[in-house]
Amino acid sequence: MASAHYRIESNRPLTSRLLPLSKLPDMFEDRALAVAIAAKSVARAAGQEVRVVHVPSGEIVFRTCSSDAPARYGFDDFDA
C-alpha cells in the first residue's frame, strides 16, 4: 500500500484525552494511531459516533457509537 492516510470523523465535536484538539493532525499515516486516538476521543454524549476512514478507499476501518456500546459488545447492562 502506497501512502495510506486515515482521517478521524465524528458527528459531534471531539474531545481528546491524548492530545489537545489543536494539536491533532487532519490526517494520520498510521492506522493504529488513528484508531487509538479515535477510541479515546468519544464523549459521553448519547449518539456520538466516531469513525476512522481510510481516505483513498473510503472504507471505515473503525467505528464506535456511545449509545450502542452495551448492545455492540453483547452486554445487557454495564452495571450488572
C-alpha positions in Angstrom: 0.0 0.0 0.0 1.5 3.3 -1.0 0.8 6.3 1.2 -2.2 5.3 3.3 -4.0 8.1 5.0 -6.6 7.9 7.7 -9.0 10.6 9.0 -11.0 10.7 12.2 -14.6 11.8 11.7 -17.4 12.4 14.2 -21.0 13.6 14.1 -20.2 15.8 17.2 -17.2 17.8 18.4 -14.4 15.5 19.6 -12.7 15.7 23.0 -9.3 14.1 23.2 -7.6 12.8 26.4 -4.4 12.2 24.5 -3.7 15.4 22.7 -5.1 18.9 22.7 -7.5 19.2 19.8 -5.5 22.0 18.3 -2.5 19.6 18.0 -4.4 16.7 16.3 -3.4 16.3 12.7 -6.0 16.3 10.0 -4.7 13.0 8.6 -2.8 10.1 10.1 -0.3 7.9 8.3 -0.6 5.2 11.0 -3.9 3.3 11.2 -3.3 2.1 14.8 -2.6 5.6 16.0 -5.7 7.0 14.3 -7.8 4.2 15.9 -6.3 4.7 19.3 -6.9 8.5 19.3 -10.5 8.0 17.9 -11.3 5.4 20.7 -10.1 7.9 23.3 -12.0 10.8 21.8 -15.5 9.6 22.4 -17.6 12.0 24.5 -20.2 10.5 26.7 -23.0 12.2 24.8 -25.6 9.8 23.6 -25.5 9.1 19.9 -22.0 10.4 19.3 -20.3 8.4 16.6 -16.6 8.4 16.0 -15.0 6.7 13.0 -11.7 6.3 11.3 -11.8 6.4 7.5 -9.2 5.1 5.1 -9.3 8.2 2.8 -8.1 6.6 -0.5 -10.7 3.8 -0.4 -13.4 5.4 1.7 -13.5 2.3 3.9 -14.5 2.8 7.6 -11.8 0.9 9.5 -13.1 1.7 13.0 -16.5 2.9 14.3 -17.9 3.4 17.7 -21.1 5.0 19.0 -21.6 5.8 22.6 -25.3 4.9 22.6 -24.9 1.4 21.3 -21.9 0.2 23.4 -23.8 -2.3 25.6 -25.6 -4.0 22.6 -22.5 -3.9 20.5 -20.4 -5.9 23.0 -23.2 -8.2 24.0 -23.8 -6.9 27.5 -27.3 -6.2 28.8 -26.1 -3.7 31.4 -22.7 -2.4 32.3 -23.7 -2.1 36.0 -24.6 -5.7 36.4 
